[in-house]
Amino acid sequence: MSIKYTYTRIRGFMIVTGSELLKDCRRGGYAVPAFNVDNLESVLGVLGAIEKLSLPAIIQTIPRTLKYGGIGSYSALVRANYKGGADISIHLDHGGDLDVCKKCIDEGYTSVMIDGSALPFDKNVEITRQAVELAHRHGVSVEAELGAIGGKEETESQIKYTEVNEAVEFVKLTGADSLAIGVGTAHGVYKGEPHIAISRIKEIADAVDIPLVLHGASGLSDSVIKECIKAGISKINFATHLRQAFTQGLREGLASADATFDPKTYLPYAIKAVQEAAEGIIKLCRAQA
């Protein structure tokens, strides 16, 4: 089955691959933020920020979101509401197998992540190489993961940092277009002060020739994020931060004088909150450029 979409040009801007957005980050001293979206309102908020600032970003979904809203829904929402402003990419975050990668490619995703980080090194290499072969046939880029990004329940001592020599070998064997690395970040809300191995980021960035990705950035301080970019991070994922903004905006909308039984009277508050959060993140990722 061939993909339904390739590239879409809107007012001179395009929906492109993730690797296309990331190729100049290191030289330019900036990162491209990647925003996890869950619904129409978060899509509208992120796209509004991109159009207002005329700066690129990646819009992505995790498999659990695809199960919730339908695997074809989110690419369609982005494409239907994208009005230009800057190039964007539609990305699968933490794809767990080749099947979900293929389905997202078929639905018009321009970038996919295959996450084999929980597998032994050789198995991670194998599934990543298969994902690369699949995606590249359709002109889609691939993000892989080596090491481990922590979860909400993990402590610093349980997080597996990415080894430099393994990263070099992994990139060589797989042909992945970008690499998510474990350097002390975690998904969700941090319970304590995270300790990010900035020096490890720099070591890996100096050793490999593909863009590096930082997961679990929601909750990191602005100064730490800037340090990560300076050390060599090109893509930074934000999920919890936007969900918090959406929820706070929704609460304000429901409590407002505008609110009625019609969702269109209170959901715009959530859209505005997501857009403001996304604008701040986009500016932060460009602060050193």
KEDO-56388 format. One line per field, with one value per residue (C-alpha): x, y, z; residue number from 1. Coordinates in Angstrom, 1 decimal. Layout:
KEDO-56388
px = c(X:...)
py = c(Y:...)
pz = c(Z:...)
i = c(NUM:...)
END
This chain:
KEDO-56388
px = c(0.0:1.4:1.2:-1.8:0.2:3.7:4.4:1.9:2.8:0.9:1.8:5.3:5.7:5.6:5.0:8.4:10.4:11.8:15.4:14.7:13.7:16.7:19.5:20.6:20.0:23.5:25.1:22.5:22.7:19.0:16.6:13.2:10.5:8.3:4.8:2.7:-0.9:-4.0:-7.0:-8.2:-7.7:-4.0:-3.4:-5.0:-3.0:0.4:-0.4:-1.4:1.9:3.8:1.9:2.3:6.0:6.8:9.2:9.1:8.0:7.2:3.7:3.7:1.5:2.2:0.6:-1.7:-3.1:-3.6:-5.6:-7.7:-8.5:-7.9:-4.6:-5.6:-7.2:-4.2:-2.4:-5.7:-6.3:-2.9:-3.2:-6.7:-5.7:-2.2:-2.1:1.7:3.9:6.8:7.7:6.4:6.7:4.1:5.9:5.1:6.6:7.7:6.5:6.8:6.8:7.0:3.2:2.4:5.2:3.8:0.2:1.4:3.4:0.3:-1.7:0.7:3.2:6.5:8.6:8.4:10.2:10.9:11.7:13.7:15.5:14.1:15.6:19.1:21.5:21.5:17.7:17.4:19.7:17.7:14.2:15.6:17.3:14.0:12.1:14.7:14.3:10.5:10.4:13.1:11.3:8.5:10.7:10.0:12.7:13.3:14.2:15.6:16.4:19.4:19.8:16.6:14.4:13.1:9.5:7.7:8.4:12.1:14.9:18.2:20.1:17.6:18.0:20.3:22.6:23.5:27.1:29.1:30.7:27.4:25.8:28.6:28.1:24.3:24.2:26.6:24.6:21.0:21.2:18.7:18.2:18.1:18.8:17.0:19.5:19.2:21.0:18.8:15.5:12.2:8.7:5.9:6.2:9.5:9.3:12.6:15.3:16.5:20.2:21.0:24.3:25.2:28.7:27.4:25.2:28.3:30.4:27.7:27.1:30.8:31.0:27.9:26.8:23.1:20.8:20.2:16.8:15.9:12.8:11.1:11.8:8.6:9.7:13.3:14.4:15.0:18.7:19.0:17.2:19.6:22.6:21.3:20.9:24.4:25.8:24.2:20.5:18.5:15.0:13.3:10.0:7.3:4.1:3.2:3.7:1.1:-1.3:-1.0:-1.7:-4.7:-6.2:-5.7:-7.2:-10.1:-10.8:-10.6:-13.1:-15.5:-15.4:-15.8:-18.9:-18.8:-19.3:-22.5:-23.4:-21.7:-18.1:-17.3:-17.7:-15.1:-12.7:-11.1:-9.6:-7.8:-6.6:-5.3:-3.4:-1.8:-0.8:0.8:2.7:3.9:5.0:7.1:8.7:9.4:11.1:13.1:14.4:15.5:16.9:20.6:20.2)
py = c(0.0:3.4:6.4:8.7:11.9:13.1:16.8:19.6:23.1:25.9:29.6:28.5:26.3:22.5:19.4:17.8:15.0:15.3:15.1:18.0:20.2:19.1:19.3:22.9:22.9:22.1:24.7:27.3:26.7:26.0:23.0:22.2:21.5:18.5:18.8:15.8:16.5:14.7:16.4:19.0:21.8:21.0:20.7:24.2:25.6:24.3:25.3:28.8:29.2:28.1:30.5:33.4:33.0:31.7:29.1:25.4:22.7:19.0:17.7:14.2:11.5:8.5:5.1:5.5:8.7:7.0:4.2:6.9:9.0:6.8:6.3:8.4:11.2:13.3:13.6:14.6:17.2:18.7:18.8:20.2:23.1:23.8:27.4:27.7:30.1:27.6:24.1:21.4:17.6:15.0:12.5:9.2:9.3:6.0:3.6:0.2:-2.0:-1.9:-2.3:1.1:2.7:1.4:2.5:6.0:6.2:5.1:7.9:10.6:10.8:12.2:11.0:7.9:6.8:3.2:2.6:-0.5:0.9:-1.9:-4.6:-5.9:-3.9:-6.3:-6.6:-2.8:-2.5:-5.1:-3.5:-0.1:-1.1:-2.7:0.5:2.6:0.3:0.6:4.4:5.4:3.6:6.1:9.2:9.2:9.8:7.6:8.5:5.7:5.4:4.1:4.0:4.8:7.7:7.4:7.1:8.9:6.1:5.8:7.3:8.7:5.5:3.5:5.5:3.9:6.5:6.1:5.0:7.0:3.9:2.2:5.3:5.4:1.7:1.9:4.8:3.0:-0.2:1.2:4.3:6.1:9.8:11.0:9.4:9.9:9.4:8.7:11.5:11.7:13.0:11.3:11.3:12.9:15.2:15.2:14.4:15.9:18.0:16.2:15.9:16.0:14.7:17.7:16.4:13.1:15.0:16.8:13.6:11.8:14.9:15.0:11.3:10.9:12.7:12.7:15.0:14.1:14.1:14.9:13.3:14.3:18.1:19.2:20.4:21.1:24.7:27.1:27.2:23.4:23.3:25.9:23.9:20.8:22.7:24.2:20.7:19.3:18.5:19.3:18.1:18.4:16.7:18.4:16.5:17.0:20.8:21.1:18.8:20.9:24.1:22.5:21.4:24.8:26.6:24.2:24.9:28.6:28.3:26.2:28.8:31.8:33.9:32.7:29.1:27.4:23.7:24.4:23.2:26.0:28.5:27.1:25.1:28.2:28.9:25.6:26.4:29.7:28.2:25.6:28.2:30.4:27.4:26.4:29.9:30.1:26.8:27.6:30.9:29.1:26.5:29.4:31.6:30.9:31.0)
pz = c(0.0:-1.0:1.3:0.9:1.2:0.4:1.0:1.3:0.3:2.0:1.2:0.4:3.5:3.7:5.8:5.6:7.2:10.7:9.4:7.1:10.0:12.1:9.6:10.4:14.1:15.3:13.0:13.9:17.6:18.1:18.6:17.0:19.6:19.2:20.7:21.6:20.7:22.0:20.4:17.9:20.5:21.1:17.4:16.9:19.7:18.4:14.8:16.0:17.7:14.6:12.3:14.7:15.2:11.7:13.3:12.6:15.0:15.0:15.9:17.2:18.8:20.9:20.1:23.1:21.6:18.3:20.0:21.7:18.7:15.7:13.8:10.8:12.8:13.9:10.5:9.0:11.7:11.2:7.4:7.5:9.8:8.7:7.3:6.8:8.7:8.8:7.8:10.1:10.4:11.6:13.8:15.5:19.0:20.7:18.0:19.6:16.5:12.7:12.3:14.0:12.0:8.7:9.6:10.4:7.2:5.3:7.0:6.0:8.9:7.6:10.4:12.7:15.9:16.5:20.2:20.7:23.8:26.1:23.9:23.9:21.8:18.8:18.8:19.0:16.0:14.1:14.6:14.0:10.7:9.6:10.4:8.5:5.4:5.6:6.1:3.7:0.9:1.4:1.9:5.7:8.3:11.4:15.0:17.2:20.9:22.7:26.4:28.2:29.0:32.5:33.6:36.4:38.8:38.2:40.2:38.8:39.7:37.6:34.4:31.8:30.2:26.6:26.1:23.6:21.9:21.6:20.1:17.4:16.6:16.7:14.2:11.9:11.9:11.6:9.4:11.7:10.9:14.5:17.9:21.3:24.1:27.8:29.8:32.9:31.7:32.4:31.0:33.0:36.1:37.9:41.6:42.4:40.7:37.6:37.0:33.3:32.0:29.8:29.3:27.9:25.4:24.1:24.0:21.9:19.7:18.9:18.1:15.8:12.7:13.1:15.2:18.9:20.6:24.2:25.6:28.9:28.7:30.5:33.9:33.0:33.7:30.8:31.7:31.5:28.2:26.8:28.1:26.3:23.1:23.4:24.0:20.8:21.2:18.0:18.9:22.2:23.2:25.2:26.2:29.9:29.7:27.0:28.7:31.9:29.9:28.2:31.5:33.1:30.1:30.1:33.8:33.2:30.3:32.3:35.1:32.8:32.2:28.6:29.4:28.4:27.6:24.2:24.2:21.7:24.5:26.8:24.7:23.1:26.5:26.3:22.7:23.8:26.8:24.6:22.0:24.7:26.1:22.7:21.8:24.9:24.2:20.5:21.6:24.2:21.7:19.5:22.3:21.4:17.6)
i = c(1:2:3:4:5:6:7:8:9:10:11:12:13:14:15:16:17:18:19:20:21:22:23:24:25:26:27:28:29:30:31:32:33:34:35:36:37:38:39:40:41:42:43:44:45:46:47:48:49:50:51:52:53:54:55:56:57:58:59:60:61:62:63:64:65:66:67:68:69:70:71:72:73:74:75:76:77:78:79:80:81:82:83:84:85:86:87:88:89:90:91:92:93:94:95:96:97:98:99:100:101:102:103:104:105:106:107:108:109:110:111:112:113:114:115:116:117:118:119:120:121:122:123:124:125:126:127:128:129:130:131:132:133:134:135:136:137:138:139:140:141:142:143:144:145:146:147:148:149:150:151:152:153:154:155:156:157:158:159:160:161:162:163:164:165:166:167:168:169:170:171:172:173:174:175:176:177:178:179:180:181:182:183:184:185:186:187:188:189:190:191:192:193:194:195:196:197:198:199:200:201:202:203:204:205:206:207:208:209:210:211:212:213:214:215:216:217:218:219:220:221:222:223:224:225:226:227:228:229:230:231:232:233:234:235:236:237:238:239:240:241:242:243:244:245:246:247:248:249:250:251:252:253:254:255:256:257:258:259:260:261:262:263:264:265:266:267:268:269:270:271:272:273:274:275:276:277:278:279:280:281:282:283:284:285:286:287:288:289)
END
